[in-house]
């Protein structure tokens, strides 16, 4: 059976594009949260070189407009389907997206977690300074989020209010 459309091997391009997408996704997942969350100029150069390198792997020698459109549509559809699957399956979400990692708990830096995630002490201190904190001892909780950012809750943070408390305060005031 001939799977070409106007001389373009559509199924071949679609399958090659799918494989490249999954390999790149796996590669980004393996590199860790810090690599994904904060691009340096070196990271940008790497992404540009990877995209140039895999372009030929997706479309082969086909340089037609239709070949490029097929690859782009496959990328968009696979990304949409994977996003839908991840939002509906918590186990798949943990595998594909990951989960937050506690870096500081009650003023104690968890060196094992920092090492595993590739976060240096200087990066942690920079995140603390961004939140107006000068020392880890002043941190109730610091978390490396799945997007690569570091969330910080200071020990002196105001207490969280529940809906019930907010409603009471609104009625009172």
Secondary structure, 3 states (H helix, E strand, C coil): CCCEECCEEHHHHHHHHHHHHHHHHHHHHHHCHHHHHCCCHHHHHHHHHHHHHHHHHHHCCCCCHHHHHHHHHHHHHHHHHHHHHHHHCHHHHHHHCCCCEEEEECCEECHHHHHHHCCCHHHHHHHHHHCCCCCHHHEEEEEECCCCCEEEEECCCCCCCCHHHHHHHHHHC
